[in-house]
């Protein structure tokens, strides 16, 4: 997907993918690595628009910050 995106859109899509990667690490009992991935995800999400193709990017940002602070990955809907 992100190979067909350019510029700011590509960064945004990479950020969303990194959040998914964080949960993949959790499934492998590597939650600390997953939590660390959230920092990279937030950098990529940056100040992108709040909605992207009906995906609530603001919610992803908010939940990522909450999970970082709690040091615990918690599944949520986007």
Protein Blocks (a to p, Z undefined) as FASTA:
>chain_A
ZZmpghjllmmmmmmmmmmmmmmmmmnopaklmmmmmmmmmmmnmmadfbeghiafklmm
mmmmmmmmnopacdddZZ
